[in-house]
Amino acid sequence: MWREAVYVAREGEEAELAAGEGGFGKGVVTYMVMDDLVVTPMSAVSSITTLLNKFNVEEVGALEERVVDVGMPEVFN
């Protein structure tokens, strides 16, 4: 990949791109990049669904809430 690619927009496409429309995403979209470099659209529902699928959670009722205090000694250990 050492050659420069020249993009030639079709008629009217420049106005769509300037307005933020066209392409794969519509309007303003926020994406989440996971630590394994998987890119997914960011929304509350998709975030929760992605995490549940990633950790193989089949029953939501089996989840529990925990509060964990992490201080400097725990970080260094």
All heavy atoms as a GROMACS GRO file, in nm:
protein
  582
    1MET      N    1   0.084  -0.118   0.000
    1MET     CA    2   0.000   0.000   0.000
    1MET      C    3   0.089   0.124   0.000
    1MET      O    4   0.101   0.193   0.099
    1MET     CB    5  -0.092  -0.001   0.121
    1MET     CG    6  -0.184  -0.121   0.134
    1MET     SD    7  -0.324  -0.125   0.024
    1MET     CE    8  -0.410   0.023   0.063
    2TRP      N    9   0.151   0.150  -0.108
    2TRP     CA   10   0.238   0.265  -0.115
    2TRP      C   11   0.190   0.369  -0.215
    2TRP      O   12   0.252   0.473  -0.231
    2TRP     CB   13   0.380   0.224  -0.149
    2TRP     CG   14   0.391   0.136  -0.270
    2TRP    CD1   15   0.383   0.001  -0.273
    2TRP    CD2   16   0.410   0.178  -0.404
    2TRP    NE1   17   0.394  -0.046  -0.401
    2TRP    CE2   18   0.411   0.063  -0.485
    2TRP    CE3   19   0.424   0.301  -0.466
    2TRP    CZ2   20   0.428   0.067  -0.622
    2TRP    CZ3   21   0.440   0.305  -0.604
    2TRP    CH2   22   0.442   0.189  -0.679
    3ARG      N   23   0.078   0.341  -0.282
    3ARG     CA   24   0.023   0.437  -0.377
    3ARG      C   25  -0.087   0.518  -0.313
    3ARG      O   26  -0.167   0.468  -0.234
    3ARG     CB   27  -0.035   0.365  -0.499
    3ARG     CG   28   0.067   0.299  -0.584
    3ARG     CD   29   0.003   0.247  -0.709
    3ARG     NE   30   0.096   0.161  -0.779
    3ARG     CZ   31   0.067   0.098  -0.890
    3ARG    NH1   32  -0.053   0.110  -0.944
    3ARG    NH2   33   0.156   0.023  -0.948
    4GLU      N   34  -0.092   0.645  -0.349
    4GLU     CA   35  -0.199   0.730  -0.300
    4GLU      C   36  -0.326   0.700  -0.378
    4GLU      O   37  -0.325   0.692  -0.501
    4GLU     CB   38  -0.161   0.877  -0.318
    4GLU     CG   39  -0.266   0.972  -0.267
    4GLU     CD   40  -0.224   1.118  -0.285
    4GLU    OE1   41  -0.106   1.144  -0.311
    4GLU    OE2   42  -0.313   1.203  -0.271
    5ALA      N   43  -0.436   0.682  -0.307
    5ALA     CA   44  -0.565   0.657  -0.371
    5ALA      C   45  -0.640   0.789  -0.384
    5ALA      O   46  -0.650   0.865  -0.289
    5ALA     CB   47  -0.646   0.559  -0.289
    6VAL      N   48  -0.692   0.813  -0.500
    6VAL     CA   49  -0.768   0.935  -0.524
    6VAL      C   50  -0.916   0.898  -0.524
    6VAL      O   51  -0.959   0.808  -0.597
    6VAL     CB   52  -0.729   0.999  -0.660
    6VAL    CG1   53  -0.812   1.123  -0.686
    6VAL    CG2   54  -0.581   1.031  -0.662
    7TYR      N   55  -0.992   0.966  -0.439
    7TYR     CA   56  -1.135   0.939  -0.429
    7TYR      C   57  -1.211   1.041  -0.513
    7TYR      O   58  -1.191   1.161  -0.497
    7TYR     CB   59  -1.182   0.946  -0.283
    7TYR     CG   60  -1.330   0.925  -0.267
    7TYR    CD1   61  -1.384   0.798  -0.281
    7TYR    CD2   62  -1.415   1.031  -0.240
    7TYR    CE1   63  -1.520   0.777  -0.268
    7TYR    CE2   64  -1.551   1.011  -0.227
    7TYR     CZ   65  -1.602   0.884  -0.241
    7TYR     OH   66  -1.736   0.864  -0.229
    8VAL      N   67  -1.296   0.992  -0.601
    8VAL     CA   68  -1.378   1.080  -0.685
    8VAL      C   69  -1.521   1.063  -0.639
    8VAL      O   70  -1.580   0.956  -0.654
    8VAL     CB   71  -1.363   1.043  -0.834
    8VAL    CG1   72  -1.450   1.135  -0.919
    8VAL    CG2   73  -1.218   1.050  -0.876
    9ALA      N   74  -1.577   1.170  -0.580
    9ALA     CA   75  -1.714   1.165  -0.528
    9ALA      C   76  -1.814   1.169  -0.643
    9ALA      O   77  -1.792   1.235  -0.744
    9ALA     CB   78  -1.738   1.282  -0.434
   10ARG      N   79  -1.924   1.097  -0.626
   10ARG     CA   80  -2.030   1.104  -0.727
   10ARG      C   81  -2.104   1.236  -0.710
   10ARG      O   82  -2.088   1.304  -0.609
   10ARG     CB   83  -2.123   0.984  -0.715
   10ARG     CG   84  -2.192   0.972  -0.584
   10ARG     CD   85  -2.272   0.842  -0.578
   10ARG     NE   86  -2.292   0.804  -0.440
   10ARG     CZ   87  -2.400   0.836  -0.370
   10ARG    NH1   88  -2.498   0.901  -0.426
   10ARG    NH2   89  -2.410   0.802  -0.245
   11GLU      N   90  -2.185   1.268  -0.804
   11GLU     CA   91  -2.254   1.397  -0.805
   11GLU      C   92  -2.346   1.410  -0.683
   11GLU      O   93  -2.426   1.322  -0.654
   11GLU     CB   94  -2.338   1.408  -0.932
   11GLU     CG   95  -2.377   1.549  -0.968
   11GLU     CD   96  -2.442   1.555  -1.104
   11GLU    OE1   97  -2.386   1.501  -1.200
   11GLU    OE2   98  -2.551   1.614  -1.112
   12GLY      N   99  -2.330   1.518  -0.606
   12GLY     CA  100  -2.413   1.543  -0.488
   12GLY      C  101  -2.361   1.477  -0.362
   12GLY      O  102  -2.409   1.504  -0.253
   13GLU      N  103  -2.262   1.391  -0.374
   13GLU     CA  104  -2.211   1.320  -0.256
   13GLU      C  105  -2.132   1.413  -0.164
   13GLU      O  106  -2.133   1.395  -0.043
   13GLU     CB  107  -2.123   1.204  -0.300
   13GLU     CG  108  -2.078   1.116  -0.184
   13GLU     CD  109  -1.999   0.996  -0.231
   13GLU    OE1  110  -1.941   1.000  -0.341
   13GLU    OE2  111  -1.995   0.898  -0.156
   14GLU      N  112  -2.065   1.512  -0.220
   14GLU     CA  113  -1.988   1.605  -0.138
   14GLU      C  114  -2.078   1.679  -0.039
   14GLU      O  115  -2.042   1.701   0.075
   14GLU     CB  116  -1.912   1.704  -0.226
   14GLU     CG  117  -1.800   1.638  -0.302
   14GLU     CD  118  -1.730   1.734  -0.397
   14GLU    OE1  119  -1.766   1.853  -0.399
   14GLU    OE2  120  -1.639   1.689  -0.467
   15ALA      N  121  -2.200   1.715  -0.082
   15ALA     CA  122  -2.294   1.783   0.007
   15ALA      C  123  -2.340   1.689   0.119
   15ALA      O  124  -2.355   1.729   0.234
   15ALA     CB  125  -2.414   1.834  -0.071
   16GLU      N  126  -2.362   1.561   0.085
   16GLU     CA  127  -2.401   1.463   0.188
   16GLU      C  128  -2.291   1.446   0.291
   16GLU      O  129  -2.317   1.442   0.411
   16GLU     CB  130  -2.430   1.327   0.123
   16GLU     CG  131  -2.556   1.319   0.042
   16GLU     CD  132  -2.572   1.181  -0.022
   16GLU    OE1  133  -2.489   1.091   0.007
   16GLU    OE2  134  -2.666   1.164  -0.099
   17LEU      N  135  -2.167   1.436   0.245
   17LEU     CA  136  -2.055   1.418   0.338
   17LEU      C  137  -2.035   1.541   0.424
   17LEU      O  138  -2.004   1.530   0.543
   17LEU     CB  139  -1.927   1.386   0.260
   17LEU     CG  140  -1.926   1.252   0.187
   17LEU    CD1  141  -1.800   1.238   0.104
   17LEU    CD2  142  -1.940   1.136   0.284
   18ALA      N  143  -2.055   1.658   0.368
   18ALA     CA  144  -2.039   1.782   0.446
   18ALA      C  145  -2.148   1.793   0.551
   18ALA      O  146  -2.127   1.848   0.659
   18ALA     CB  147  -2.043   1.903   0.354
   19ALA      N  148  -2.266   1.737   0.524
   19ALA     CA  149  -2.377   1.742   0.619
   19ALA      C  150  -2.368   1.632   0.724
   19ALA      O  151  -2.449   1.622   0.814
   19ALA     CB  152  -2.511   1.731   0.545
   20GLY      N  153  -2.268   1.544   0.711
   20GLY     CA  154  -2.252   1.436   0.807
   20GLY      C  155  -2.338   1.316   0.776
   20GLY      O  156  -2.357   1.228   0.859
   21GLU      N  157  -2.389   1.309   0.656
   21GLU     CA  158  -2.472   1.195   0.616
   21GLU      C  159  -2.398   1.116   0.511
   21GLU      O  160  -2.299   1.160   0.454
   21GLU     CB  161  -2.606   1.245   0.563
   21GLU     CG  162  -2.686   1.319   0.667
   21GLU     CD  163  -2.817   1.372   0.613
   21GLU    OE1  164  -2.849   1.342   0.497
   21GLU    OE2  165  -2.886   1.442   0.686
   22GLY      N  166  -2.449   0.998   0.483
   22GLY     CA  167  -2.382   0.912   0.387
   22GLY      C  168  -2.285   0.821   0.458
   22GLY      O  169  -2.265   0.829   0.578
   23GLY      N  170  -2.221   0.732   0.386
   23GLY     CA  171  -2.127   0.640   0.448
   23GLY      C  172  -2.200   0.532   0.526
   23GLY      O  173  -2.317   0.504   0.504
   24PHE      N  174  -2.131   0.472   0.622
   24PHE     CA  175  -2.189   0.362   0.699
   24PHE      C  176  -2.270   0.412   0.817
   24PHE      O  177  -2.370   0.354   0.853
   24PHE     CB  178  -2.079   0.268   0.748
   24PHE     CG  179  -2.007   0.199   0.637
   24PHE    CD1  180  -1.879   0.236   0.602
   24PHE    CD2  181  -2.070   0.099   0.565
   24PHE    CE1  182  -1.814   0.173   0.499
   24PHE    CE2  183  -2.006   0.036   0.460
   24PHE     CZ  184  -1.877   0.072   0.426
   25GLY      N  185  -2.227   0.518   0.883
   25GLY     CA  186  -2.298   0.571   0.998
   25GLY      C  187  -2.388   0.686   0.959
   25GLY      O  188  -2.359   0.761   0.867
   26LYS      N  189  -2.498   0.700   1.025
   26LYS     CA  190  -2.590   0.810   0.998
   26LYS      C  191  -2.586   0.905   1.116
   26LYS      O  192  -2.613   0.867   1.229
   26LYS     CB  193  -2.733   0.757   0.978
   26LYS     CG  194  -2.748   0.662   0.862
   26LYS     CD  195  -2.725   0.734   0.731
   26LYS     CE  196  -2.747   0.639   0.614
   26LYS     NZ  197  -2.707   0.696   0.488
   27GLY      N  198  -2.554   1.030   1.090
   27GLY     CA  199  -2.549   1.129   1.197
   27GLY      C  200  -2.433   1.102   1.291
   27GLY      O  201  -2.333   1.043   1.254
   28VAL      N  202  -2.447   1.148   1.415
   28VAL     CA  203  -2.342   1.130   1.514
   28VAL      C  204  -2.358   0.995   1.581
   28VAL      O  205  -2.462   0.964   1.637
   28VAL     CB  206  -2.349   1.242   1.620
   28VAL    CG1  207  -2.244   1.221   1.727
   28VAL    CG2  208  -2.332   1.378   1.554
   29VAL      N  209  -2.256   0.913   1.573
   29VAL     CA  210  -2.257   0.780   1.633
   29VAL      C  211  -2.131   0.765   1.717
   29VAL      O  212  -2.022   0.800   1.673
   29VAL     CB  213  -2.261   0.669   1.525
   29VAL    CG1  214  -2.260   0.532   1.590
   29VAL    CG2  215  -2.381   0.684   1.436
   30THR      N  216  -2.147   0.717   1.838
   30THR     CA  217  -2.033   0.691   1.925
   30THR      C  218  -2.004   0.542   1.924
   30THR      O  219  -2.096   0.461   1.932
   30THR     CB  220  -2.064   0.736   2.069
   30THR    OG1  221  -2.101   0.873   2.066
   30THR    CG2  222  -1.944   0.719   2.159
   31TYR      N  223  -1.879   0.506   1.914
   31TYR     CA  224  -1.840   0.366   1.910
   31TYR      C  225  -1.761   0.330   2.034
   31TYR      O  226  -1.693   0.412   2.092
   31TYR     CB  227  -1.755   0.337   1.786
   31TYR     CG  228  -1.833   0.349   1.658
   31TYR    CD1  229  -1.834   0.468   1.586
   31TYR    CD2  230  -1.906   0.243   1.611
   31TYR    CE1  231  -1.908   0.480   1.470
   31TYR    CE2  232  -1.980   0.253   1.494
   31TYR     CZ  233  -1.980   0.372   1.423
   31TYR     OH  234  -2.053   0.383   1.309
   32MET      N  235  -1.771   0.204   2.073
   32MET     CA  236  -1.696   0.152   2.187
   32MET      C  237  -1.591   0.056   2.133
   32MET      O  238  -1.624  -0.033   2.054
   32MET     CB  239  -1.791   0.078   2.283
   32MET     CG  240  -1.720   0.011   2.397
   32MET     SD  241  -1.831  -0.064   2.519
   32MET     CE  242  -1.926  -0.176   2.418
   33VAL      N  243  -1.466   0.075   2.173
   33VAL     CA  244  -1.358  -0.015   2.134
   33VAL      C  245  -1.319  -0.094   2.258
   33VAL      O  246  -1.274  -0.039   2.357
   33VAL     CB  247  -1.237   0.064   2.081
   33VAL    CG1  248  -1.126  -0.032   2.040
   33VAL    CG2  249  -1.277   0.153   1.965
   34MET      N  250  -1.340  -0.225   2.252
   34MET     CA  251  -1.310  -0.312   2.365
   34MET      C  252  -1.158  -0.338   2.370
   34MET      O  253  -1.086  -0.307   2.275
   34MET     CB  254  -1.385  -0.445   2.351
   34MET     CG  255  -1.535  -0.430   2.335
   34MET     SD  256  -1.617  -0.384   2.486
   34MET     CE  257  -1.615  -0.541   2.570
   35ASP      N  258  -1.112  -0.398   2.478
   35ASP     CA  259  -0.969  -0.424   2.493
   35ASP      C  260  -0.918  -0.528   2.393
   35ASP      O  261  -0.799  -0.537   2.368
   35ASP     CB  262  -0.934  -0.465   2.635
   35ASP     CG  263  -1.012  -0.585   2.684
   35ASP    OD1  264  -1.102  -0.632   2.613
   35ASP    OD2  265  -0.984  -0.631   2.796
   36ASP      N  266  -1.008  -0.606   2.332
   36ASP     CA  267  -0.968  -0.700   2.228
   36ASP      C  268  -0.988  -0.641   2.088
   36ASP      O  269  -0.992  -0.712   1.989
   36ASP     CB  270  -1.041  -0.833   2.242
   36ASP     CG  271  -1.192  -0.816   2.243
   36ASP    OD1  272  -1.240  -0.701   2.239
   36ASP    OD2  273  -1.263  -0.918   2.246
   37LEU      N  274  -1.002  -0.506   2.082
   37LEU     CA  275  -1.014  -0.427   1.960
   37LEU      C  276  -1.140  -0.455   1.879
   37LEU      O  277  -1.143  -0.432   1.759
   37LEU     CB  278  -0.889  -0.443   1.872
   37LEU     CG  279  -0.758  -0.399   1.938
   37LEU    CD1  280  -0.643  -0.419   1.842
   37LEU    CD2  281  -0.766  -0.255   1.984
   38VAL      N  282  -1.245  -0.504   1.943
   38VAL     CA  283  -1.374  -0.518   1.878
   38VAL      C  284  -1.444  -0.383   1.886
   38VAL      O  285  -1.452  -0.322   1.992
   38VAL     CB  286  -1.459  -0.627   1.948
   38VAL    CG1  287  -1.600  -0.632   1.892
   38VAL    CG2  288  -1.392  -0.762   1.934
   39VAL      N  289  -1.494  -0.335   1.772
   39VAL     CA  290  -1.559  -0.205   1.765
   39VAL      C  291  -1.709  -0.226   1.751
   39VAL      O  292  -1.754  -0.296   1.660
   39VAL     CB  293  -1.506  -0.123   1.645
   39VAL    CG1  294  -1.576   0.011   1.636
   39VAL    CG2  295  -1.356  -0.105   1.656
   40THR      N  296  -1.787  -0.167   1.844
   40THR     CA  297  -1.932  -0.179   1.839
   40THR      C  298  -1.995  -0.041   1.861
   40THR      O  299  -1.937   0.044   1.927
   40THR     CB  300  -1.986  -0.274   1.948
   40THR    OG1  301  -1.943  -0.226   2.075
   40THR    CG2  302  -1.936  -0.415   1.928
   41PRO      N  303  -2.115  -0.018   1.806
   41PRO     CA  304  -2.183   0.109   1.833
   41PRO      C  305  -2.212   0.122   1.981
   41PRO      O  306  -2.248   0.025   2.048
   41PRO     CB  307  -2.312   0.099   1.753
   41PRO     CG  308  -2.289  -0.007   1.653
   41PRO     CD  309  -2.189  -0.101   1.713
   42MET      N  310  -2.197   0.242   2.034
   42MET     CA  311  -2.214   0.266   2.177
   42MET      C  312  -2.357   0.310   2.206
   42MET      O  313  -2.400   0.414   2.161
   42MET     CB  314  -2.116   0.373   2.222
   42MET     CG  315  -2.119   0.403   2.368
   42MET     SD  316  -2.053   0.264   2.458
   42MET     CE  317  -2.040   0.336   2.618
   43SER      N  318  -2.428   0.229   2.279
   43SER     CA  319  -2.557   0.265   2.335
   43SER      C  320  -2.573   0.183   2.461
   43SER      O  321  -2.504   0.084   2.480
   43SER     CB  322  -2.672   0.238   2.236
   43SER     OG  323  -2.695   0.099   2.225
   44ALA      N  324  -2.664   0.223   2.546
   44ALA     CA  325  -2.680   0.150   2.673
   44ALA      C  326  -2.716   0.005   2.648
   44ALA      O  327  -2.659  -0.086   2.708
   44ALA     CB  328  -2.786   0.219   2.758
   45VAL      N  329  -2.811  -0.019   2.560
   45VAL     CA  330  -2.857  -0.156   2.534
   45VAL      C  331  -2.747  -0.239   2.469
   45VAL      O  332  -2.720  -0.352   2.511
   45VAL     CB  333  -2.984  -0.154   2.446
   45VAL    CG1  334  -3.023  -0.294   2.405
   45VAL    CG2  335  -3.097  -0.085   2.518
   46SER      N  336  -2.680  -0.183   2.366
   46SER     CA  337  -2.576  -0.261   2.299
   46SER      C  338  -2.457  -0.286   2.390
   46SER      O  339  -2.394  -0.391   2.382
   46SER     CB  340  -2.532  -0.193   2.170
   46SER     OG  341  -2.466  -0.072   2.197
   47SER      N  342  -2.425  -0.192   2.478
   47SER     CA  343  -2.314  -0.211   2.570
   47SER      C  344  -2.342  -0.325   2.667
   47SER      O  345  -2.258  -0.411   2.689
   47SER     CB  346  -2.288  -0.084   2.651
   47SER     OG  347  -2.251   0.020   2.567
   48ILE      N  348  -2.462  -0.325   2.724
   48ILE     CA  349  -2.498  -0.430   2.819
   48ILE      C  350  -2.505  -0.565   2.748
   48ILE      O  351  -2.454  -0.665   2.798
   48ILE     CB  352  -2.631  -0.396   2.888
   48ILE    CG1  353  -2.611  -0.272   2.977
   48ILE    CG2  354  -2.684  -0.513   2.968
   48ILE    CD1  355  -2.739  -0.213   3.031
   49THR      N  356  -2.565  -0.568   2.630
   49THR     CA  357  -2.576  -0.693   2.555
   49THR      C  358  -2.439  -0.747   2.518
   49THR      O  359  -2.413  -0.866   2.530
   49THR     CB  360  -2.659  -0.671   2.427
   49THR    OG1  361  -2.786  -0.619   2.464
   49THR    CG2  362  -2.679  -0.800   2.351
   50THR      N  363  -2.349  -0.659   2.474
   50THR     CA  364  -2.214  -0.700   2.438
   50THR      C  365  -2.141  -0.760   2.557
   50THR      O  366  -2.077  -0.866   2.547
   50THR     CB  367  -2.134  -0.581   2.382
   50THR    OG1  368  -2.201  -0.531   2.268
   50THR    CG2  369  -1.993  -0.621   2.345
   51LEU      N  370  -2.150  -0.694   2.672
   51LEU     CA  371  -2.081  -0.746   2.791
   51LEU      C  372  -2.141  -0.877   2.838
   51LEU      O  373  -2.068  -0.969   2.878
   51LEU     CB  374  -2.086  -0.642   2.902
   51LEU     CG  375  -1.999  -0.519   2.879
   51LEU    CD1  376  -2.026  -0.414   2.988
   51LEU    CD2  377  -1.853  -0.556   2.875
   52LEU      N  378  -2.274  -0.889   2.834
   52LEU     CA  379  -2.337  -1.015   2.875
   52LEU      C  380  -2.295  -1.129   2.784
   52LEU      O  381  -2.266  -1.240   2.829
   52LEU     CB  382  -2.489  -1.001   2.876
   52LEU     CG  383  -2.547  -0.910   2.984
   52LEU    CD1  384  -2.698  -0.897   2.966
   52LEU    CD2  385  -2.513  -0.959   3.123
   53ASN      N  386  -2.290  -1.104   2.653
   53ASN     CA  387  -2.246  -1.207   2.559
   53ASN      C  388  -2.098  -1.240   2.577
   53ASN      O  389  -2.059  -1.356   2.568
   53ASN     CB  390  -2.272  -1.163   2.415
   53ASN     CG  391  -2.419  -1.162   2.382
   53ASN    OD1  392  -2.499  -1.232   2.444
   53ASN    ND2  393  -2.456  -1.080   2.285
   54LYS      N  394  -2.016  -1.139   2.601
   54LYS     CA  395  -1.872  -1.160   2.616
   54LYS      C  396  -1.841  -1.251   2.734
   54LYS      O  397  -1.752  -1.334   2.728
   54LYS     CB  398  -1.802  -1.026   2.632
   54LYS     CG  399  -1.652  -1.038   2.646
   54LYS     CD  400  -1.585  -0.904   2.655
   54LYS     CE  401  -1.436  -0.919   2.670
   54LYS     NZ  402  -1.367  -0.790   2.674
   55PHE      N  403  -1.915  -1.233   2.844
   55PHE     CA  404  -1.889  -1.312   2.965
   55PHE      C  405  -1.983  -1.432   2.978
   55PHE      O  406  -1.993  -1.492   3.084
   55PHE     CB  407  -1.898  -1.222   3.087
   55PHE     CG  408  -1.790  -1.117   3.089
   55PHE    CD1  409  -1.821  -0.984   3.075
   55PHE    CD2  410  -1.657  -1.153   3.103
   55PHE    CE1  411  -1.722  -0.886   3.075
   55PHE    CE2  412  -1.556  -1.057   3.104
   55PHE     CZ  413  -1.589  -0.924   3.090
   56ASN      N  414  -2.051  -1.467   2.870
   56ASN     CA  415  -2.137  -1.585   2.863
   56ASN      C  416  -2.242  -1.588   2.973
   56ASN      O  417  -2.266  -1.692   3.036
   56ASN     CB  418  -2.054  -1.714   2.866
   56ASN     CG  419  -1.964  -1.726   2.745
   56ASN    OD1  420  -2.003  -1.689   2.635
   56ASN    ND2  421  -1.845  -1.775   2.765
   57VAL      N  422  -2.305  -1.474   3.000
   57VAL     CA  423  -2.411  -1.467   3.100
   57VAL      C  424  -2.541  -1.508   3.032
   57VAL      O  425  -2.586  -1.444   2.938
   57VAL     CB  426  -2.424  -1.325   3.159
   57VAL    CG1  427  -2.541  -1.317   3.254
   57VAL    CG2  428  -2.295  -1.285   3.227
   58GLU      N  429  -2.600  -1.618   3.078
   58GLU     CA  430  -2.723  -1.668   3.018
   58GLU      C  431  -2.846  -1.624   3.096
   58GLU      O  432  -2.953  -1.609   3.040
   58GLU     CB  433  -2.717  -1.820   3.006
   58GLU     CG  434  -2.606  -1.867   2.912
   58GLU     CD  435  -2.596  -2.017   2.907
   58GLU    OE1  436  -2.676  -2.086   2.973
   58GLU    OE2  437  -2.505  -2.065   2.838
   59GLU      N  438  -2.832  -1.606   3.228
   59GLU     CA  439  -2.945  -1.568   3.311
   59GLU      C  440  -2.911  -1.440   3.386
   59GLU      O  441  -2.820  -1.436   3.468
   59GLU     CB  442  -2.977  -1.680   3.411
   59GLU     CG  443  -3.106  -1.655   3.487
   59GLU     CD  444  -3.142  -1.773   3.575
   59GLU    OE1  445  -3.110  -1.887   3.540
   59GLU    OE2  446  -3.202  -1.747   3.681
   60VAL      N  447  -2.984  -1.333   3.355
   60VAL     CA  448  -2.957  -1.203   3.415
   60VAL      C  449  -2.983  -1.205   3.565
   60VAL      O  450  -2.917  -1.135   3.642
   60VAL     CB  451  -3.041  -1.093   3.346
   60VAL    CG1  452  -3.015  -0.957   3.406
   60VAL    CG2  453  -3.011  -1.091   3.197
   61GLY      N  454  -3.074  -1.288   3.611
   61GLY     CA  455  -3.106  -1.298   3.753
   61GLY      C  456  -2.990  -1.351   3.837
   61GLY      O  457  -2.989  -1.335   3.958
   62ALA      N  458  -2.893  -1.414   3.772
   62ALA     CA  459  -2.778  -1.469   3.844
   62ALA      C  460  -2.673  -1.361   3.877
   62ALA      O  461  -2.581  -1.385   3.953
   62ALA     CB  462  -2.713  -1.580   3.762
   63LEU      N  463  -2.691  -1.241   3.820
   63LEU     CA  464  -2.596  -1.133   3.844
   63LEU      C  465  -2.620  -1.069   3.980
   63LEU      O  466  -2.733  -1.065   4.028
   63LEU     CB  467  -2.608  -1.026   3.735
   63LEU     CG  468  -2.579  -1.072   3.593
   63LEU    CD1  469  -2.606  -0.959   3.496
   63LEU    CD2  470  -2.436  -1.120   3.581
   64GLU      N  471  -2.514  -1.019   4.041
   64GLU     CA  472  -2.528  -0.947   4.167
   64GLU      C  473  -2.440  -0.823   4.164
   64GLU      O  474  -2.339  -0.818   4.093
   64GLU     CB  475  -2.490  -1.035   4.287
   64GLU     CG  476  -2.345  -1.080   4.288
   64GLU     CD  477  -2.314  -1.170   4.405
   64GLU    OE1  478  -2.381  -1.274   4.420
   64GLU    OE2  479  -2.222  -1.136   4.482
   65GLU      N  480  -2.479  -0.722   4.238
   65GLU     CA  481  -2.404  -0.597   4.243
   65GLU      C  482  -2.304  -0.601   4.356
   65GLU      O  483  -2.335  -0.647   4.466
   65GLU     CB  484  -2.500  -0.480   4.265
   65GLU     CG  485  -2.433  -0.346   4.272
   65GLU     CD  486  -2.531  -0.233   4.293
   65GLU    OE1  487  -2.652  -0.254   4.279
   65GLU    OE2  488  -2.484  -0.123   4.324
   66ARG      N  489  -2.182  -0.556   4.330
   66ARG     CA  490  -2.078  -0.549   4.432
   66ARG      C  491  -2.010  -0.414   4.424
   66ARG      O  492  -1.983  -0.364   4.316
   66ARG     CB  493  -1.973  -0.657   4.412
   66ARG     CG  494  -2.022  -0.797   4.437
   66ARG     CD  495  -1.906  -0.894   4.432
   66ARG     NE  496  -1.956  -1.029   4.445
   66ARG     CZ  497  -1.880  -1.135   4.448
   66ARG    NH1  498  -1.749  -1.123   4.436
   66ARG    NH2  499  -1.932  -1.255   4.462
   67VAL      N  500  -1.980  -0.359   4.541
   67VAL     CA  501  -1.903  -0.236   4.548
   67VAL      C  502  -1.764  -0.273   4.596
   67VAL      O  503  -1.748  -0.336   4.700
   67VAL     CB  504  -1.968  -0.134   4.644
   67VAL    CG1  505  -1.883  -0.009   4.655
   67VAL    CG2  506  -2.109  -0.100   4.597
   68VAL      N  507  -1.663  -0.236   4.519
   68VAL     CA  508  -1.526  -0.271   4.552
   68VAL      C  509  -1.446  -0.142   4.565
   68VAL      O  510  -1.442  -0.062   4.472
   68VAL     CB  511  -1.463  -0.360   4.442
   68VAL    CG1  512  -1.320  -0.396   4.476
   68VAL    CG2  513  -1.548  -0.485   4.422
   69ASP      N  514  -1.386  -0.123   4.680
   69ASP     CA  515  -1.299  -0.008   4.702
   69ASP      C  516  -1.156  -0.048   4.672
   69ASP      O  517  -1.104  -0.144   4.731
   69ASP     CB  518  -1.310   0.043   4.847
   69ASP     CG  519  -1.446   0.102   4.877
   69ASP    OD1  520  -1.502   0.166   4.786
   69ASP    OD2  521  -1.496   0.084   4.989
   70VAL      N  522  -1.093   0.023   4.581
   70VAL     CA  523  -0.955  -0.005   4.544
   70VAL      C  524  -0.872   0.118   4.579
   70VAL      O  525  -0.896   0.227   4.528
   70VAL     CB  526  -0.944  -0.036   4.394
   70VAL    CG1  527  -0.798  -0.063   4.356
   70VAL    CG2  528  -1.031  -0.155   4.357
   71GLY      N  529  -0.775   0.099   4.666
   71GLY     CA  530  -0.686   0.207   4.705
   71GLY      C  531  -0.548   0.188   4.645
   71GLY      O  532  -0.523   0.092   4.570
   72MET      N  533  -0.459   0.277   4.679
   72MET     CA  534  -0.321   0.270   4.626
   72MET      C  535  -0.250   0.140   4.664
   72MET      O  536  -0.182   0.082   4.580
   72MET     CB  537  -0.243   0.392   4.672
   72MET     CG  538  -0.293   0.522   4.612
   72MET     SD  539  -0.294   0.519   4.433
   72MET     CE  540  -0.129   0.572   4.400
   73PRO      N  541  -0.262   0.090   4.788
   73PRO     CA  542  -0.192  -0.038   4.820
   73PRO      C  543  -0.238  -0.153   4.732
   73PRO      O  544  -0.158  -0.235   4.689
   73PRO     CB  545  -0.228  -0.062   4.967
   73PRO     CG  546  -0.264   0.073   5.021
   73PRO     CD  547  -0.325   0.147   4.907
   74GLU      N  548  -0.370  -0.160   4.703
   74GLU     CA  549  -0.420  -0.268   4.619
   74GLU      C  550  -0.370  -0.255   4.475
   74GLU      O  551  -0.344  -0.355   4.408
   74GLU     CB  552  -0.573  -0.272   4.620
   74GLU     CG  553  -0.634  -0.314   4.752
   74GLU     CD  554  -0.653  -0.198   4.850
   74GLU    OE1  555  -0.627  -0.082   4.813
   74GLU    OE2  556  -0.690  -0.226   4.964
   75VAL      N  557  -0.358  -0.133   4.428
   75VAL     CA  558  -0.311  -0.111   4.292
   75VAL      C  559  -0.168  -0.157   4.276
   75VAL      O  560  -0.132  -0.221   4.178
   75VAL     CB  561  -0.325   0.039   4.253
   75VAL    CG1  562  -0.257   0.068   4.120
   75VAL    CG2  563  -0.470   0.081   4.249
   76PHE      N  564  -0.085  -0.128   4.375
   76PHE     CA  565   0.056  -0.163   4.366
   76PHE      C  566   0.081  -0.312   4.391
   76PHE      O  567   0.185  -0.364   4.354
   76PHE     CB  568   0.140  -0.079   4.462
   76PHE     CG  569   0.149   0.064   4.416
   76PHE    CD1  570   0.099   0.166   4.495
   76PHE    CD2  571   0.204   0.097   4.294
   76PHE    CE1  572   0.106   0.298   4.456
   76PHE    CE2  573   0.213   0.228   4.251
   76PHE     CZ  574   0.163   0.330   4.333
   77ASN      N  575  -0.012  -0.381   4.456
   77ASN     CA  576   0.004  -0.525   4.478
   77ASN      C  577  -0.052  -0.599   4.361
   77ASN      O  578  -0.041  -0.705   4.331
   77ASN     CB  579  -0.065  -0.568   4.608
   77ASN     CG  580   0.010  -0.521   4.729
   77ASN    OD1  581   0.131  -0.501   4.723
   77ASN    ND2  582  -0.060  -0.499   4.838
   0.00000   0.00000   0.00000
